[in-house]
Amino acid sequence: LDLSNNQLSGAISKRIACLGALHLLDLSQNSITKLPGRNGIGKLRNLEEFYFRANKVKKIPSSLADIPSLMMLDVSDNNLKSIPDVLIDVMKRRTGFVFVGMG
């Protein structure tokens, strides 16, 4: 699902969890300030690629680590100060995991 460049702003609803069959989600280049945690993004169990480049979040939910199929994560060009330790651990363990962020 490509929702990039759609002038989305504010917080993403936890109703995004209803899209559990998604394999790719691109929310890049919007003005999103908050992602839902465990009951939102963390419920997208089939998500393989998540593009969240160029938004306005300061923090990404640690529940991204709960997504067993996630292999591509782009959170570059946000206001992030750090990445949750649990997510860093997952990235290190998954062979082939691609991470773009913190820059």
DRENTIMAR-269245 format. One record per residue (C-alpha): residue number from 1; residue in one letter; x, y, z. Coordinates in Angstrom, 2 decimals. Example, Ala and Ser with C-alpha at 12.3 -4.5 7.8 and 13.67 -1.06 7.14 Angstrom:
! residues 2
  vomar  lumlo       px       py       pz
      1      A    12.30    -4.50     7.80
      2      S    13.67    -1.06     7.14
This chain:
! residues 103
  vomar  lumlo       px       py       pz
      1      L     0.00     0.00     0.00
      2      D     1.64     3.20    -1.15
      3      L     0.41     6.29     0.70
      4      S     3.56     8.32     0.15
      5      N     3.27    12.01    -0.71
      6      N    -0.38    12.20     0.38
      7      Q    -0.21    15.11     2.83
      8      L    -1.05    12.82     5.75
      9      S    -0.42    14.53     9.07
     10      G    -0.70    13.97    12.80
     11      A    -1.00    10.51    14.32
     12      I    -1.76     7.37    12.34
     13      S    -4.80     5.56    13.73
     14      K    -4.36     2.19    15.39
     15      R    -7.02     1.00    12.95
     16      I    -4.12     0.38    10.63
     17      A    -3.98    -3.00    12.40
     18      C    -6.99    -4.01    10.28
     19      L    -4.66    -4.18     7.28
     20      G    -2.94    -7.32     8.54
     21      A    -2.43    -8.82     5.08
     22      L    -0.14    -5.98     3.94
     23      H     3.33    -6.94     2.78
     24      L     4.47    -3.41     1.94
     25      L     3.50    -0.10     3.54
     26      D     4.90     3.19     2.29
     27      L     3.99     6.25     4.34
     28      S     7.00     8.28     3.21
     29      Q     7.07    12.02     2.63
     30      N     4.06    13.00     4.70
     31      S     3.84    14.98     7.95
     32      I     3.07    12.10    10.30
     33      T     4.02    12.81    13.92
     34      K     3.14     9.54    15.64
     35      L     2.84     5.85    14.83
     36      P     0.56     3.55    16.82
     37      G     2.38     0.97    18.91
     38      R     1.58    -2.61    19.84
     39      N    -2.10    -2.44    18.90
     40      G    -1.38    -0.73    15.57
     41      I     1.78    -1.22    13.54
     42      G     2.80    -4.19    15.69
     43      K    -0.27    -6.12    14.47
     44      L     0.83    -6.06    10.82
     45      R     2.28    -9.57    11.09
     46      N     2.83   -10.02     7.33
     47      L     4.57    -6.71     6.75
     48      E     7.91    -7.21     5.00
     49      E     8.75    -3.66     3.93
     50      F     7.96    -0.47     5.82
     51      Y     8.97     2.86     4.31
     52      F     8.52     5.82     6.63
     53      R    11.07     8.25     5.22
     54      A    10.69    12.02     5.61
     55      N     8.01    12.37     8.26
     56      K     8.06    14.13    11.63
     57      V     8.20    11.39    14.26
     58      K    10.54    11.64    17.22
     59      K    10.14     8.01    18.26
     60      I     9.35     4.75    16.51
     61      P     7.41     2.07    18.34
     62      S     9.37    -0.87    19.71
     63      S     6.48    -3.06    18.52
     64      L     8.03    -3.00    15.04
     65      A    10.26    -5.72    16.51
     66      D     7.13    -7.89    16.93
     67      I     6.61    -8.14    13.16
     68      P     8.22   -11.48    12.25
     69      S     8.37   -10.88     8.49
     70      L     9.80    -7.32     8.56
     71      M    13.02    -7.20     6.54
     72      M    13.14    -3.60     5.25
     73      L    12.74    -0.52     7.43
     74      D    13.38     3.02     6.23
     75      V    12.88     5.70     8.87
     76      S    15.39     8.20     7.48
     77      D    14.77    11.94     7.50
     78      N    12.65    12.01    10.65
     79      N    13.30    13.66    14.03
     80      L    14.49    10.42    15.64
     81      K    16.88    10.59    18.55
     82      S    17.29     6.83    18.96
     83      I    16.06     3.42    17.85
     84      P    14.53     1.07    20.47
     85      D    17.08    -1.49    21.69
     86      V    14.70    -4.37    21.05
     87      L    14.45    -3.33    17.40
     88      I    18.22    -3.09    17.08
     89      D    18.49    -6.64    18.44
     90      V    16.01    -7.91    15.86
     91      M    17.86    -6.18    13.03
     92      K    21.12    -7.83    14.10
     93      R    19.57   -11.32    14.26
     94      R    17.71   -11.28    10.94
     95      T    20.00   -12.09     8.04
     96      G    19.39    -9.71     5.17
     97      F    17.55    -7.08     7.22
     98      V    17.87    -3.66     5.55
     99      F    17.69    -0.60     7.79
    100      V    17.88     3.00     6.62
    101      G    17.60     5.62     9.30
    102      M    18.92     8.13    11.76
    103      G    20.20    10.40     9.03
